[in-house]
Amino acid sequence: MIPQTAERMRAGYLPGLDANQLRWQVLVFERAGKRLEVEVPLLSGAQMQALTERVRAAAQRQLQSMPLAEIVGAIDRAIARLLDPADPYRRQIDACLPPVCGYDAAMVRLGLNGLFKTFRAPQLWRFIGEDFANPAVLDGFVPAIKGGAVRAYGPGLLLHSWAGNVPALSLWSLVCGLLVKAPSVGKLASAEPLFAGWFARLLAEVHPPLADCLAVVWWPGGAQTGDSAEGAQVLYAEADTVMAYGSNQTLAALRQQLPVTTRFLPHGHKLGFGMVGRAALDAVKAPANARLAAWDVMRYDQQGCYSPHVFYVERGATVSPRAFAAYLAAELANLQQRFARRPLDLEEGAGLARWQQSLEWRAPADDGAAPQLIGPADAPWSVAYSDSLEPLAPTALYRSIVVVGVDNLDGVVPLVAAQRDYLQTAGLAVGPEDLYRLAGLLGAAGVTRISALGAMGVPEAGWHHDGRFSLLDLVRMTEIDAAAEAAAQPLARYAD
């Protein structure tokens, strides 16, 4: 089915349910004079029960016996269509996601291209190979090195709970679920309720045996009442594994609603930062690295868990940390012309103003230096520079960043280690020897991903999200002991 092109459309993907028998709620998105109305489904407890039973039964018939290579091929064909600008699904994505999310259309297009390319077949096999030395373990029992045999089984029902801060975030977990052959039901985010349903329908088109193996639902966030609460509780009780994205408060509330036996895989708030060494700060390299750093700040207005909040820059090079901050400000101004920051609502704008004021009113440090804002206060980006050592702390987002001058990058490690629970991505611009030395220190401090500047928001296929395994965390292993294998031999028909 080709997606609708009208200003009113339906979200979700509900195999086996009659849309005319469902209740629908309208979410309204208005950006830059364009109004988009999205109908999302409200399922009763009985409807949710019927949906989960259908998805689970279809997965048992089709997905769980499907060769892994066939699944990879199906995903690859779907992704190839999403990368085709002339495909009806891609045209619908390009037309509707920017007004729904509020991001610049060119930014969304480039961001999605980068995301989709990580899910082509070669990247998917690398993804699988990161977690499984022998991918055949997902298809059947394979010999174990210690003797006997082993096989990996995905969840009986995998629930995805998505956040809407980044477009198409749902693709990561949906692909993970497919690769471990898990029946999946995803809960849409109200801030981005479209992509997951489109992907499910596209996958059903390119490979019909998968059509009933996943579903995409919705219910309102926060306290739930009535049918939506009943439907949510049914799904919470049925799912044996939950992969969830959102704020730490949202994740804590969700965990309390799940049975104690449910495997819970949360991905919450994180803090990213960058480090720029002297080797990257000559007259040629410094502007180039500032341009890369600006891309990391600009991408989705710092809404990703991998977005930077602070750049620590070494003194003692041709280009000073203060000069690097000026380069960064100029690059953010240039990027505003290409990828305009989305308009901020009243609360977001007030939060940004409070952050700027907190810098201006801060008392000078012991060395007499206080943070300084570079550029106009009303610019659609904010760069603050400090000559005093600043802790790693969140900014106001929406392209607001702090640049800190430091004597050496090693001295930054204790500062970021104080945020161990929130560390994820560090973007580094240093020489090879410093890269591995600093990576060792940062890894011990809690950082789980070391990136190049400019690539902080574009994780590689198979990355270990928050330091965990993308696929191994979803499976359980069943082993045939070597003793059982040996004991079976005398019972064979060919045995003497």
N, C-alpha and C positions, 0 to 999 in steps of 0.2 A: 504494500500500500504506500503510495507517495504521500509524504506529509502535506498537511493543509497549508495553504498560503494565505488564508484570510486573516483578518486582524483578531479573530477569535478562534482559538484552537483548543483541542483536548490533549492533556498530558497523561503520562502513565502508559502502562502496557499490562493488560489483564486478560490473558488467554483463558478462554472458556466461559467468561462472564459476559452477560448481555448488558451492553452499555445503557440500554433503555431501562434496565431494572436497577440502576445505580443512582445514588445521589451525587451531585457534582457541586463543587464550590468554585467560585470565580476569583482568581487572583488577578489584580489589575496592575499593569506596569505602564508608566507614563514617563517617557524620556524625550527631551528635545521636541516636544509637540507631537510625538507618536504615541498612540495608545494601543496596548496589546492586552487582550483579555485571555487568560489561560484557565481552562476548566480542569480542576483536579478532582480525582475520585474520593468519595467518602464511603468506605466499605463497612458494612455491619460485621458483627462477629461471625455470623453464618457464612457471609460472602468471603470473608478472609479465610475461614476454615476450608471452604471449597477450593479457593485459589491455591492455598498451600498444598492441599492434597493433590491437586492436578499437577502442580509443578514438581512435587516430589515423585509422583508416579511416572511422569514423562521422563524425568532424569533417570529413573531406574530402568526404563525401557530403552532409552536412546543414548543419553549422555554418558552414563557410567560404563557402558560397553563400547563406546566410540573410541577408536584409536586416537591417541594424542595428536598424531600428525594430521588427522582429519579436523580436529578442533582448531589447531594452529592454522590450517588452510582456510577454514571458515572465517576466523578472525581476520586473517590477512586480506581476504577478499572484501570484507566489510570495510576495513581500514583503507584499502585502495580506493573504494568509492568515496569515502570521506575526504580523501586527499584530492579528489577530482573536482575542480571548481565548477564544472558543468553539471555535476550530479545533482538531482533534485534534493536529496538530503543535505548535501553541502550548501546548496543555495539557500535552503531553509535555515540552516544553522547560521550562515553568514548574515541573513536578514534579521533573524529574531534574537539571537543571543546578545548582541550589543545593546539593543534597547532594554532587554530584560536585566542584564547585569550592570548596564550603565557605562561599560568600558568603551573606549574608542574602537571603532570597527576594524581599523587596520591592526591595532594591537591584538584584538581577539583573533583575527585571521592568522597573523604570524604565530601567535601563541599556540593556536590549535594545530597549525601545521607542524610545529616542533613537537607537540604532544603526540599527534597521530603517527609521526614517523618512528616513534619508539615502539610501536606495536605492529610493525611489519614482520613477516615470518622470520627473517634472520635475527631480528632483535628479540622476538618471542623465544626462539631456541636458546639465545644467550640468557634470557630471563630465567628459563627453566633450568639451564645448566648451572646457574649461580646457586641454586638450592638443591639440585639432584645430580649427583655424579653420573647416574644412569637414569635418564628420563623414562626408560621402560618400566620403572618401578610404579609409574602411574597407570600402566596398562595391565600389569599382572605381576606375579611373583618372579623375582629375579634372584640369582644366587648371591648370597651374602659373603663377604670376605671371610668372616669368622666361621662360615659354615651355615648350612641351612639356606633359607630364602626369606625375602622380605618384600612387602608390597605396601604402597601408600594409598589410603582412602581419604577422600575429601569429606566435608561435613554432610550430615544427613539433610540439613537445610541451613543455608547460609543467609543471614540477614545483613544487608548493607544499610547503614544510616548515614546519609550524605550531608555535607555542608554545602552552602551555595556561594562561598566567597571567591571561588575560582571556577570559571566555566569548564564543564566537562570533567570535573574532578571524579565523577562516578566511573569513568572509563577504567581507572586503575583497578578498583576492586572488582568490577564486573569481569574484567579479563582474568584476574587472579582466580575468581570463582570458577570460571569456565575451564581454566587449565588444570584445576584439581578435580574437575568433573562434579561440582557441587550444584544441586538445585538452589537457585538464588531468588530471593525477594528483596528488592531495594526500596527504601523509603526516600522519596524525593525531598529536596530542600525547597522551602517556599521561595527562597531568593533565586533559585535556578531550577525550575521544575521541568525542563524540556529535554535536555540532551539524553538522559538515560532511557527514556521511552523511545526516542528516535533510534538510538543504537539498538535497542532490543528488537524493534520492528525491522530494522535493516538486517540484523543478523538472521532473523526468521526468513527474510527474503532470499538471502544468499545461501542459506543452508536450512531448509525447512525442518529437518529432524530436530533442530534446536528450538523450534518455535514455542513449545510449551514448557521449556526447561527453566525459564526465568520469568519473573513478573516485576512490575514497577508500580508501587502504590504511593499513597500520600495520606497523611493526617496532620492536623495543625500541631505546631510545637507548643511547649508549655503544658499547663494543666489541661487534661482532656476530660471531656464529658460526653455522654450519649454514645451513639454508634461508633464514633471514631475511637473512643477509649476502649470499647469492647473489641474492635478490630485490632487495635494495637496490642492489647493484652493477649489475644489469640496468637498473634505472630510472635510475641516475646516467648510464649510458652512452647511454641512449635520449633523455634530455631535452636539448634544446639551450638551454633557459633555466630557471634555478632561482630562485624567489623564496622567501626563507627568513627566519624569525623565530626569535629565541632569544637566549641569552647570547652574548657575544663569543667565549667559548671554544668553544661549540657551533658557531657559524658558522665559526670558523677551522678546526675539525676537518672540517666538511662541505666547505669549499672545497678542502681537500687531497684529497678523494675524487673530485672532479669533473675531467673532462678539461679541459685548458687552454683549449679552444675554447668551452666552455660559458659562456654569459652568466650571471653570478651577481649577484643583487640582494638583498643582505643588509639586515636591519633588526634591529639589536642594541640593547644597553643604552644608554639615554639619561637625561639629567638635566633635569628641569623645575624652574622656579622662578617666583616672583611678585614684582612690584614695586608698591608702593602709595604714591602721591604725596600731597602735602599736601591737594590738592583733594578727596581721597576720605576725609579724616580729620576731618570735623566731627562734632558730636554725633549727627547723623542718618545721615550716610553711612557713618561708620566701623562701626557695628554691622551695617549691611546688607552692607558689603563683607567683613566678617569672616565673615558667614554664607555668602556665596558662596565665599570661600576655603576654608571648612570642607568644603563640598561637594567641592571639588577634592581635598582630602586624604582624605575619606571614600571617594570612588568607587573601588570594587574595592581598597580598602586600599592604595592607591598602587602597585599592581602594573603599571599601564600605563606605557608609555614617555613619556607626556605628564604624568605625575603630578608635583606639586611636592615639593621637598625643603626649600627655604628661601624665606621671604618677606622681602624687603628693604623696610623701611617708613621713610618720611622723617620726620625730626623737624621741629618748628616749627609744627605744626598744633594745633588745639584738643584733639584726641585724640593722646596720645603713642604711640610705637611699643610701649612696655610695656603701655599700656592696650589697644592693638589686640591684642596677644598674649593678654591676659586675655579679651577678647571672643572671640577664636578658640578658646581653651580651652573657654569656656562653650558655644559653638556645637557643638564636637565632642562635648561631654558630652550636649547635646540630641540630636544625630544618633545617638549610641549607643543612645538609647531607641527610635529609629525604625528604624535600620539597624545592628543589632549587628555589631561586628567579629567575624569568624570566629574560632573558638578556635585558638590557636597551638599547634603541636607543640613538643616539648621544645627542639629546635634553634632554632626561630624565637623562642621565649620567651627563651632564653639570649642570642641575638643582640641582642634588644631591651634586655635588662638590661645587657649590656656597653656598649651605646651610651649608655644613661642614666648609667652609672657613669663613662664617659669624660668626660661633661660635668661631672659633680660633682667629679672629681679633676683637671680641667684647671687648670693654673696661671693666675692672673689675668693679663690683658693689661697692657700698659704703663700704661693709664689706670686700672688697678685693678679693672676689671670682668671678671667671669667669667660664663659662661652659667648661667642659672638655670632649673630645671624649675618649671613652673607647674602646680599641682594635684597630686593624689596620685600617687605613683610607680607604684602598682599599678592605675591607671585604664587602661581599654582604649584610651587615646590618650595622646600625650605631646607637650606643647608646651614647647620650650626658648626662653628669651629671652636675647639678648646685646646689650649696648650697645656692644660692640666690633665692628669690621668683620670678618665671618666669610667665609671662602671658600665657594664653592658646592661642596658635598660631599654624597654620599648619606647619608641617615639610615638608621635600622633598618627603615624601611617600617612597615606595619601601623598607620598613622595617627600617625606620629611626624614632627614638623615643627620647624624652627628659625625663629624670627622675629628679625630683625637690625635694630636701629635705625641709620639712616645720616643724615648731614647732607644729602646730596642723592643722587638716584638715578644721576646721571652717574658718580659714584665707584664704582658697582657694576660698571660695564662691564668694567674691566680684570680684576676678580675672575672674572666668568663667562667671559671670553675665555680664561682659562687652561684651561678645560674644553671648548675648541672642538670636539674630536672627539666629545663626548658631548652637545652641546647640541641641543635640539629646540624645546620649547614654553616660552614665557614668558607668564605671565598678568599683565596690566597693569590697574591702576585709576588712570588719570591723565586730565588734560584733553586735548582734541583736539590742541593744539599740541605738548604733551609727548609724546603718543602717536606722532606721526610723527617727531619728533626722536629719541626713544629707540628707535623701531623701526629707524631708519637706523643708529644706533650698535650696536644689538644684532644686526642683520642682518650688519653688517661683522664682528662678533665671532663669528659662527657660528650664531646662533639662526635657525631655519627657519620658526617659526610664532609669531605674536603673537596671543594669545587674550584674551578678557575673563575676569575672575575668574568662577568658577562654570561656565565652559565649556571649561576646559583639557582635560577628558577626553571632550569631544564634538566631534571635528573635523567641519568642514563637508564636504559632498559635494564631491569634486574637490580636496581639499587636497593639497598637494605633500608627501607623506610623506618626512620626513627631507630636505626640500628638493629632492626629485627628482620626476620626472613619473610619475604612476601608470600611464598608458597608453603614452606615448611611449617610455618605457624598455623596453617589451615588444616593440615593433614594429621591423621593418626597412622601409625605404622603397625602392621600385623606381621609377625615373624613365624616362620616354621623353624623350630629348633633343629640343629644338626642331628640331635638324638632321635627326633621324630622321623627325620628323613632316613636315618640309618635303620630305624626300627621297621620302616615300611618295606625295605628291600627284601627281607625274607618272606614277605607276604605277597610278593609279585607273582603273576602267573608263570613267569619264566624261572622262578626260583626252584632249586632242587628240593 
